[in-house]
Amino acid sequence: QVQLQESGPGLVKPSQTLSLTCTVSGGSITTNSYYWNWIRQPPGKGLEWMGGIAYSGKPNYSPSLKSRTSVSRDTSKNQFTLQLSSVTPEDTAVYYCARGVAGAGYDYWGQGTQVTVSS
């Protein structure tokens, strides 16, 4: 059973960089065909895919967030990390990590972590 767990600060000040880590257990982030994603849901809005990293290590980003987003991984810890720079209150959301399969959506999700951007 694959499990994902997000971790990171729950409060970030405007203009700072938000950094979250997803720790994966029950499966390797280098296993062929899987993609490891960050998805967020602002209050009262739908889910937004932010970006992710493939099993190969290649990152991919949402065009609307590409200039502020970086996804990386630590294979020794089986973790992948999101960094979102220059945050504003509009970045307040529940942030999820999820495993994706090409053409088949997301099959495993973390429980989500609330991040609030406020001074």
MDAnalysis code that builds the backbone (N, CA, C; Angstrom):
import MDAnalysis as mda
import numpy as np

u = mda.Universe.empty(357, n_residues=119, atom_resindex=np.repeat(np.arange(119), 3), trajectory=True)
u.add_TopologyAttr("name", ["N", "CA", "C"] * 119)
u.add_TopologyAttr("resid", np.arange(1, 120))
u.add_TopologyAttr("resname", ["GLN", "VAL", "GLN", "LEU", "GLN", "GLU", "SER", "GLY", "PRO", "GLY", "LEU", "VAL", "LYS", "PRO", "SER", "GLN", "THR", "LEU", "SER", "LEU", "THR", "CYS", "THR", "VAL", "SER", "GLY", "GLY", "SER", "ILE", "THR", "THR", "ASN", "SER", "TYR", "TYR", "TRP", "ASN", "TRP", "ILE", "ARG", "GLN", "PRO", "PRO", "GLY", "LYS", "GLY", "LEU", "GLU", "TRP", "MET", "GLY", "GLY", "ILE", "ALA", "TYR", "SER", "GLY", "LYS", "PRO", "ASN", "TYR", "SER", "PRO", "SER", "LEU", "LYS", "SER", "ARG", "THR", "SER", "VAL", "SER", "ARG", "ASP", "THR", "SER", "LYS", "ASN", "GLN", "PHE", "THR", "LEU", "GLN", "LEU", "SER", "SER", "VAL", "THR", "PRO", "GLU", "ASP", "THR", "ALA", "VAL", "TYR", "TYR", "CYS", "ALA", "ARG", "GLY", "VAL", "ALA", "GLY", "ALA", "GLY", "TYR", "ASP", "TYR", "TRP", "GLY", "GLN", "GLY", "THR", "GLN", "VAL", "THR", "VAL", "SER", "SER"])
u.atoms.positions = np.array([
    [0.839, -1.182, 0.000],
    [0.000, 0.000, 0.000],
    [0.889, 1.253, 0.000],
    [0.705, 2.071, -1.005],
    [1.462, 3.313, -1.102],
    [0.824, 4.361, -0.195],
    [1.662, 5.052, 0.536],
    [1.180, 6.145, 1.372],
    [2.012, 7.389, 1.112],
    [1.354, 8.530, 1.117],
    [2.012, 9.823, 0.926],
    [1.671, 10.721, 2.110],
    [2.651, 11.463, 2.575],
    [2.446, 12.345, 3.713],
    [3.123, 13.680, 3.464],
    [2.322, 14.749, 3.476],
    [2.866, 16.094, 3.302],
    [3.389, 16.623, 4.644],
    [4.414, 17.438, 4.575],
    [4.913, 18.101, 5.782],
    [5.471, 19.463, 5.397],
    [5.394, 20.373, 6.360],
    [5.888, 21.722, 6.128],
    [5.162, 22.720, 7.005],
    [5.573, 23.968, 6.952],
    [4.950, 24.978, 7.808],
    [3.524, 25.275, 7.401],
    [2.688, 25.545, 8.367],
    [1.303, 25.859, 8.097],
    [1.057, 27.345, 7.864],
    [2.039, 28.156, 8.184],
    [1.900, 29.600, 8.025],
    [3.150, 30.149, 7.356],
    [2.930, 30.920, 6.306],
    [4.032, 31.532, 5.557],
    [3.705, 33.015, 5.370],
    [4.695, 33.848, 5.479],
    [4.476, 35.282, 5.301],
    [4.510, 35.656, 3.822],
    [3.756, 36.667, 3.449],
    [3.788, 37.143, 2.056],
    [5.204, 37.464, 1.613],
    [5.475, 37.159, 0.368],
    [6.751, 37.353, -0.330],
    [7.778, 36.266, -0.007],
    [7.498, 35.433, 0.976],
    [8.427, 34.356, 1.290],
    [8.218, 33.146, 0.371],
    [9.053, 32.150, 0.559],
    [8.955, 30.914, -0.218],
    [8.327, 29.811, 0.620],
    [7.286, 29.233, 0.065],
    [6.612, 28.088, 0.680],
    [7.362, 26.819, 0.293],
    [7.662, 25.990, 1.261],
    [8.363, 24.742, 0.990],
    [7.644, 23.583, 1.682],
    [7.255, 22.601, 0.900],
    [6.575, 21.411, 1.419],
    [7.285, 20.156, 0.930],
    [7.263, 19.139, 1.763],
    [7.857, 17.861, 1.411],
    [6.805, 16.774, 1.460],
    [6.868, 15.870, 0.514],
    [6.002, 14.699, 0.494],
    [6.872, 13.465, 0.691],
    [6.601, 12.728, 1.750],
    [7.324, 11.494, 2.026],
    [6.477, 10.316, 1.569],
    [7.086, 9.473, 0.756],
    [6.376, 8.346, 0.159],
    [6.838, 7.042, 0.809],
    [5.894, 6.209, 1.164],
    [6.213, 4.873, 1.676],
    [5.404, 3.833, 0.926],
    [5.916, 2.615, 0.902],
    [5.223, 1.533, 0.214],
    [5.484, 1.474, -1.271],
    [6.349, 2.336, -1.765],
    [6.692, 2.337, -3.175],
    [7.763, 3.366, -3.455],
    [8.563, 3.127, -4.470],
    [9.671, 4.023, -4.771],
    [9.246, 5.108, -5.761],
    [9.743, 6.319, -5.549],
    [9.435, 7.418, -6.464],
    [10.196, 7.282, -7.784],
    [11.069, 6.284, -7.880],
    [11.781, 6.054, -9.132],
    [11.182, 4.900, -9.939],
    [10.094, 4.334, -9.444],
    [9.455, 3.235, -10.161],
    [8.892, 3.724, -11.488],
    [9.193, 3.015, -12.532],
    [8.791, 3.380, -13.892],
    [7.291, 3.629, -13.987],
    [6.941, 4.669, -14.741],
    [5.565, 4.998, -15.131],
    [4.803, 5.855, -14.119],
    [5.391, 6.165, -12.977],
    [4.658, 6.973, -12.009],
    [5.165, 8.416, -11.991],
    [4.225, 9.325, -11.708],
    [4.506, 10.748, -11.648],
    [4.055, 11.261, -10.292],
    [4.838, 12.134, -9.706],
    [4.615, 12.553, -8.329],
    [4.271, 14.047, -8.353],
    [3.086, 14.359, -7.868],
    [2.470, 15.648, -8.136],
    [2.147, 16.461, -6.890],
    [2.075, 17.771, -7.110],
    [1.555, 18.696, -6.114],
    [0.275, 19.326, -6.663],
    [-0.751, 19.295, -5.837],
    [-2.074, 19.794, -6.200],
    [-2.589, 20.594, -5.009],
    [-3.247, 21.696, -5.293],
    [-3.760, 22.503, -4.186],
    [-5.226, 22.843, -4.393],
    [-5.870, 23.202, -3.301],
    [-7.267, 23.615, -3.343],
    [-7.459, 24.835, -2.450],
    [-7.571, 26.012, -3.069],
    [-7.859, 27.217, -2.287],
    [-9.257, 27.133, -1.685],
    [-9.513, 27.881, -0.638],
    [-10.846, 27.835, -0.022],
    [-11.942, 28.213, -1.004],
    [-12.947, 27.384, -1.110],
    [-14.079, 27.650, -1.975],
    [-13.829, 27.430, -3.455],
    [-12.677, 26.890, -3.802],
    [-12.333, 26.685, -5.216],
    [-12.012, 25.221, -5.494],
    [-11.790, 24.923, -6.737],
    [-11.488, 23.561, -7.135],
    [-10.020, 23.206, -7.012],
    [-9.713, 21.971, -7.363],
    [-8.345, 21.499, -7.316],
    [-7.522, 22.100, -8.452],
    [-6.284, 22.440, -8.152],
    [-5.374, 23.004, -9.140],
    [-4.076, 22.212, -9.140],
    [-3.743, 21.640, -10.274],
    [-2.460, 20.959, -10.407],
    [-1.362, 22.005, -10.534],
    [-0.310, 21.872, -9.718],
    [0.764, 22.855, -9.695],
    [1.994, 22.396, -10.461],
    [2.301, 21.137, -10.323],
    [3.497, 20.620, -10.964],
    [3.843, 19.272, -10.368],
    [4.876, 18.661, -10.905],
    [5.269, 17.361, -10.403],
    [6.609, 16.947, -10.949],
    [6.979, 15.716, -10.589],
    [8.258, 15.182, -11.049],
    [8.056, 13.724, -11.439],
    [8.607, 13.381, -12.572],
    [8.433, 12.026, -13.076],
    [9.396, 11.053, -12.406],
    [9.133, 9.780, -12.612],
    [10.001, 8.728, -12.093],
    [11.442, 8.899, -12.593],
    [11.566, 9.539, -13.741],
    [12.879, 9.771, -14.344],
    [13.620, 10.938, -13.700],
    [12.887, 11.745, -12.941],
    [13.465, 12.931, -12.334],
    [13.153, 14.208, -13.081],
    [12.438, 14.100, -14.210],
    [12.101, 15.281, -14.980],
    [10.910, 16.002, -14.366],
    [11.048, 17.296, -14.072],
    [9.916, 18.044, -13.523],
    [9.015, 18.585, -14.623],
    [7.787, 18.920, -14.236],
    [6.828, 19.512, -15.157],
    [5.964, 20.451, -14.338],
    [5.607, 21.604, -14.935],
    [4.926, 22.635, -14.158],
    [3.699, 23.162, -14.875],
    [2.745, 23.609, -14.077],
    [1.612, 24.331, -14.621],
    [2.119, 25.639, -15.224],
    [1.684, 25.973, -16.435],
    [2.149, 27.221, -17.062],
    [1.856, 28.457, -16.213],
    [0.749, 28.434, -15.502],
    [0.368, 29.613, -14.721],
    [1.233, 29.794, -13.475],
    [1.924, 28.763, -13.049],
    [2.736, 28.826, -11.837],
    [4.215, 28.574, -12.096],
    [4.557, 28.346, -13.336],
    [5.904, 27.887, -13.677],
    [6.996, 28.831, -13.184],
    [6.715, 30.133, -13.247],
    [7.748, 31.105, -12.882],
    [8.043, 31.104, -11.383],
    [7.137, 30.540, -10.583],
    [7.313, 30.581, -9.127],
    [7.490, 29.201, -8.502],
    [7.436, 28.157, -9.302],
    [7.370, 26.802, -8.752],
    [8.612, 25.987, -9.080],
    [9.023, 25.185, -8.118],
    [10.108, 24.237, -8.328],
    [9.769, 22.942, -7.592],
    [9.902, 21.832, -8.304],
    [9.705, 20.516, -7.690],
    [10.993, 19.726, -7.837],
    [11.443, 19.162, -6.739],
    [12.673, 18.372, -6.747],
    [12.454, 17.099, -5.947],
    [13.458, 16.252, -5.913],
    [13.293, 14.994, -5.186],
    [14.591, 14.589, -4.514],
    [14.434, 13.758, -3.483],
    [15.570, 13.135, -2.794],
    [15.294, 11.639, -2.812],
    [15.929, 10.947, -3.730],
    [15.634, 9.519, -3.872],
    [16.116, 8.706, -2.679],
    [17.136, 9.204, -1.982],
    [17.639, 8.464, -0.817],
    [16.623, 8.458, 0.324],
    [15.770, 9.488, 0.348],
    [14.735, 9.575, 1.382],
    [13.346, 9.239, 0.843],
    [13.281, 8.977, -0.459],
    [11.985, 8.724, -1.116],
    [11.010, 9.879, -0.865],
    [11.493, 11.073, -1.098],
    [10.715, 12.283, -0.882],
    [10.767, 13.164, -2.119],
    [9.734, 13.969, -2.304],
    [9.803, 15.036, -3.294],
    [9.260, 16.316, -2.657],
    [9.752, 17.429, -3.167],
    [9.559, 18.706, -2.492],
    [9.000, 19.754, -3.444],
    [8.133, 20.592, -2.895],
    [7.580, 21.731, -3.620],
    [8.144, 23.006, -3.028],
    [8.576, 23.907, -3.884],
    [8.902, 25.267, -3.465],
    [8.105, 26.239, -4.316],
    [7.399, 27.136, -3.657],
    [6.612, 28.162, -4.323],
    [7.085, 29.516, -3.806],
    [7.637, 30.310, -4.676],
    [8.240, 31.569, -4.257],
    [7.257, 32.729, -4.329],
    [7.619, 33.805, -3.671],
    [6.862, 35.069, -3.715],
    [5.383, 34.858, -3.433],
    [5.093, 34.165, -2.359],
    [3.698, 33.828, -2.081],
    [2.900, 35.071, -1.686],
    [1.603, 34.996, -1.963],
    [0.634, 36.021, -1.581],
    [-0.523, 35.327, -0.863],
    [-1.424, 36.085, -0.258],
    [-2.578, 35.442, 0.388],
    [-3.386, 34.548, -0.561],
    [-3.307, 34.821, -1.859],
    [-4.023, 33.980, -2.836],
    [-3.443, 32.569, -2.942],
    [-2.279, 32.355, -2.368],
    [-1.683, 31.014, -2.334],
    [-2.139, 30.211, -1.121],
    [-2.981, 30.798, -0.296],
    [-3.561, 30.056, 0.829],
    [-4.417, 28.920, 0.290],
    [-4.158, 27.714, 0.759],
    [-4.849, 26.540, 0.214],
    [-4.500, 25.309, 1.040],
    [-5.237, 24.248, 0.777],
    [-4.818, 22.925, 1.221],
    [-3.950, 22.348, 0.105],
    [-2.765, 21.917, 0.475],
    [-1.814, 21.395, -0.501],
    [-1.729, 19.871, -0.353],
    [-1.858, 19.210, -1.494],
    [-1.817, 17.747, -1.532],
    [-0.660, 17.271, -2.404],
    [-0.090, 16.137, -2.027],
    [0.772, 15.419, -2.961],
    [0.017, 14.162, -3.391],
    [0.292, 13.735, -4.609],
    [-0.453, 12.615, -5.166],
    [0.391, 11.882, -6.193],
    [0.158, 10.589, -6.300],
    [0.829, 9.792, -7.326],
    [-0.050, 9.722, -8.567],
    [0.554, 9.957, -9.680],
    [-0.177, 9.899, -10.930],
    [0.364, 8.819, -11.846],
    [-0.516, 8.333, -12.692],
    [-0.160, 7.373, -13.719],
    [-0.585, 7.981, -15.049],
    [0.299, 7.978, -16.022],
    [-0.009, 8.617, -17.296],
    [-1.305, 8.067, -17.878],
    [-2.224, 8.957, -18.165],
    [-3.486, 8.569, -18.769],
    [-4.496, 7.971, -17.821],
    [-4.147, 7.903, -16.536],
    [-5.048, 7.228, -15.600],
    [-5.316, 8.041, -14.342],
    [-4.933, 9.285, -14.320],
    [-5.242, 10.117, -13.163],
    [-4.357, 9.818, -11.968],
    [-4.917, 10.100, -10.777],
    [-4.175, 9.961, -9.537],
    [-4.744, 8.800, -8.735],
    [-3.865, 7.934, -8.253],
    [-4.372, 6.779, -7.533],
    [-4.104, 6.823, -6.031],
    [-3.120, 7.568, -5.601],
    [-2.862, 7.710, -4.173],
    [-2.629, 9.189, -3.855],
    [-3.212, 9.612, -2.720],
    [-3.120, 10.994, -2.291],
    [-2.629, 11.060, -0.848],
    [-1.948, 12.145, -0.513],
    [-1.710, 12.452, 0.873],
    [-2.973, 13.026, 1.494],
    [-2.960, 13.207, 2.784],
    [-4.156, 13.713, 3.464],
    [-4.338, 15.217, 3.268],
    [-3.298, 15.893, 2.812],
    [-3.373, 17.329, 2.605],
    [-2.879, 18.105, 3.808],
    [-2.308, 19.263, 3.539],
    [-1.839, 20.123, 4.609],
    [-2.274, 21.566, 4.330],
    [-2.827, 22.206, 5.319],
    [-3.279, 23.585, 5.172],
    [-2.078, 24.524, 5.254],
    [-1.983, 25.400, 4.273],
    [-0.971, 26.453, 4.295],
    [-1.682, 27.794, 4.185],
    [-1.414, 28.637, 5.119],
    [-1.988, 29.981, 5.130],
    [-0.884, 30.998, 4.912],
    [-1.128, 31.924, 3.991],
    [-0.179, 33.004, 3.737],
    [-0.738, 34.270, 4.381],
    [-0.040, 34.723, 5.400],
    [-0.516, 35.883, 6.148],
    [0.647, 36.492, 6.918],
    [0.579, 37.792, 7.067],
    [1.599, 38.465, 7.870],
    [1.209, 38.481, 9.346],
])
